[in-house]
Amino acid sequence: MQMATEFSCDLRELKRVHRALRTLSASNRALLRAECEESLFHEFCRVAVEEGGYRLAWVTQAEHDETKTVRPVASAGVNDGYLESIQLSWADTPLGQGPTGTAIRTGKPSVIQNIQTDPREAPWFEVGVAHGFASFIALPLLVEGSIIGAITIAAPEPDAFGADEVALLSETADDLAFGIETLRMRMRHRAAEDTIRRMAYFDALTGLPNRLQLQERLNAALDVARAENRPLAVLHLQIGSFREITEALGYRESDLQLQEIAKRMPTFETGEIVARVAEDAFVVVLPRGDAEVARGCAKRILATLAAPIELSGLLLDSRATIGITLYPGHGADAEALLRRAAAANFQARQTGQYYIFYAGGLDTECTRRLALMGELRRAIDGDELRLFCQPKVEISSGQVSGVEALVRWEHPSLGMIEPDRFIPLAESAGLITPLTYWVLGAALRQSYVWRAMGVEVPISVNLSAHDLRDAQLLERVRDALTTWGASPEWIAFEIKESTLMNDPAGACKKLSKLKQLGVELFIDDFGTGYSSLAYLQKLPIDSIKIDQSFVSAMTSDEDSQVIVRSTVEMAHNLGLHVVAEGVETRAIADCLAQLGCEDAQGFCISRPMPASQYVDWRAGFSWIAD
């Protein structure tokens, strides 16, 4: 008789262990399929009841309020209002002495083997008996170092949870917690990837595609147009009074104006593209657009923008001009179509027309470009280039932390030419590296002059993709330092993020050699390229410069501020210094200070100036740090 009783007890224990094993196995299968925490919780409860054979299973979340309440988030089994009728807490009070509250509070499994004899279950005894519950087990969910809640299981028989079953269910809870951590990590990675993609391909202020995405999509549309022998239209739109509005009302209002204009841009359904390509310029691509279609689209856009925009109690004029180019009549590649659409837009503004088709000839334009390229070569070798600089300051102290070397071309007949006109010429003519070496030499010469006057400030020089591929780069840098008796801290180099990703391996190798010289290295225009965080971690860089398109909008656009905050946090986690470009107002500087950004550069501090004026500017500069 005793042997039969022992056998019966062993059999019951074996069955209980077996149901715990079934629950563990089914839960692990659920972990592999789960897409979110909510579905994972519901699936666990289901398998615990349907496959494990328990009477009720539920998952609770610990709230961090004054009463430390416990909130059920998923359940399965015999409920019938049970969970809705009971009050649970994880505080050290009578309502927190049950298995769920105890497991959350202590971080250890809590078992009640018989609700009729265990006083801890007194507040819920009657309702528990009414639902056929006799014993409970609760297991804490330890996720990323914190107890977020618990899983609780009810059995219909007393003394249901033996040591082996408790061990298996504890393993199930650990696996469930690991699954939650994995899901959260996956969500963070997905959010980071989405942020990086938005930074790389979308304009932060308007949410429209940026120039990089436009270029890629326009190239793809041209490939289709060539294959199908059909036309394509490009419309370049520029806001007429944008700069005046910015100067009168400030960047916040002009940003709001741009956002409203973006909303008014036409919406399409057949592959058309609307992108923001410059501060006050947009581009529309019509993949099936001939002259008639392009003209109709231009008229619709102009009619939409004719209605004024109300900002700061004023009705602002948002009328624009549009330049139009057509494939194949005005060009066969994206660069030519975009450039000529911009040229047509300029012609429209000059002649007072609202829209105009490009009218220049290919031969005339090529001749003009070739002539200007030849003149640029002469300018580099002669005395037509001028060194400009733009200071950077440490936000917390207001001390100047460095200057960026810039170049202007003082053409004998055309006057001062801005770099956005001749830098592309230098790149296409193979003159960008000679231009860089001119800037390097001029920067060190100017630094020598400043230091002789007792002014010590590092000066940074921009490097292009061509420069990084130049076999003589390191030798030319060493020679320049030797010529002026300069130490490495006199100089720094800035490399655009997109430049780095043209040849990641080659760039990393060349930057490592530059770093061995002892110079500082910056990633410029960060956020406009498409580098991965894993690759960024490998680069021998000291600082990143957040692109002005995000910085200038951060006080008026929450998404921009989120991107800037995330970038600062990411940089600091990688041990990098952060410089913000495009700091146009003190409000932006104060916001950057709160985010922990170290340095700022922009019109709020100084516009680019001739390098010869820097010492006088510095003597009169005042920055009252918060």
Beta strands, then each sheet from edge to edge (+ up, - down):
strand 1: 56-62
strand 2: 70-77
strand 3: 110-112
strand 4: 135-143
strand 5: 146-155
strand 6: 232-239
strand 7: 273-278
strand 8: 281-286
strand 9: 309-311
strand 10: 314-316
strand 11: 320-327
strand 12: 355-357
strand 13: 385-394
strand 14: 400-411
strand 15: 415-417
strand 16: 459-463
strand 17: 491-496
strand 18: 520-526
strand 19: 543-546
strand 20: 577-580
strand 21: 599-600
strand 22: 609-610
sheet 1: 2+ 1- 5+ 4- 3+
sheet 2: 7+ 8- 6+ 11- 12-
sheet 3: 9+ 10-
sheet 4: 15+ 14- 13+ 21- 20- 19- 18- 17- 16-
sheet 5: 15+ 14- 13+ 22-
end
